[in-house]
Amino acid sequence: MKELIVAIDGPSGAGKSTLSRLLAERLGYIHIDTGAMYRSVALAAHRQGIDLDDAAALGALCRRIRIELRPVPGGGLRVWLDGGDVSEAIRTPENSLRTSRVSACPAVREALVEMQRRLGEAGGVVLEGRDIGSVVFPQAEVKFFLTASARERGRRRWLELREKGVAVELAQTIAEVEDRDRADSQRSHSPLVRPADAVEVDSSGLDIDQVLARMEGVVRDRRRELGLPE
């Protein structure tokens, strides 16, 4: 029997990237950061001067750029766009706002969903994003909806940016998180929703190890249910 598909959805700043990477390492699975793929499209559109409201141009862009998710020895993932490492460039506040607009484009979502399905269909993967359990892999054996309050997610993002030397106001960062939530939840194509069969995990007030332990326990219970080896 093939290994599991683990889908982790949730709003921006809930810790999906970190926790999906750590969970994949614990399970010996491949980590697929779908959010980084959308961020890469947004960065490519910006660099090439493409209007973010031009669906046809964005769709054509997706067909010609090359996005690679390269594991780093010892853990972690680097994101490469057309042969260049963009791991930091895709995570600036400006590109986060561009990503919200780009990810609402049906042509972009259709192109990247197809790519994500090819990467994950064999199983043994942990994918994270906004619509993994609802659209990309509704048949995933394990689904999580990882969340936290907008204030807590904004605070985490603010601390992260400060550590990188980026001067931003806490109130502004929280407001940007709230704006992203509205855009993700209200878009017409593949909006952010909690799948009915997803396990909700609220990380507010919990540290990474506590959240990771809970998620790993859910996956291992599911493996036992399906008769997969420990």
Phi, psi and omega in degrees: 000138183291158178290170188281157165256121180251119182253128178238112178247166177156170183287170180299136174083011181278354180096017184299315184297311181297312184290324178293323178295314181294321179295318178299319179296318180297322184272347187074028181259170175271135178263126178242107182272091183290331177299323178296330179292315178294321177298324180293321176297316180299318179294317179298319179298317179297313182295328182264006176068032181273133177296125183290351176262001181267091185300319181297317181293322179292320177298318178295322178300315181300328182282343183249343179276162179239116179251129179233136174251106187254118176297146178256134177306130182092356178115149180109176185211135173248144183252126181243135179237117180049045174087002179237144180283118182240023186304322178274320185299329183283350187249019174286157178304320181297317182286333176298317179292321176297322182298321179301320180287316182296319184290347176277352183279119181304322181296323178291314182297319180297318180294316183283327176298318177300317179295317181295322179294321177297320182290327189252354189296336182281350181086182183068035184226153170240118180246142177229148181175215180249338186221029184292309182283340182265328186235308188291308179227072178297343179268007181306138183289332179228130178231134174239147168240104185265126184217175174192165180296154179300321179297316181293319180292323176294321179296317178298316180296320179299315179296319179299314181292321178298320179296334179271001179084015179268121182275108178222155177272142180301314181298321179295319181294319177296318180297322179294323176297316179295322177297318180296320178301314181297316181296318182292324184278334186258355181295152185282331184254118177051059179293160176292120177220158173268115177302142184301330183261016179273147174274118180276132178233115178264115185271003178300126178079003178247149175269172185301318183297322179293316180293317181299318180298319180295315182294318179297322178298319179298316181295316182292325174297319180294321177300318179295318178303322183270359178077022178279148181294150179288000000 
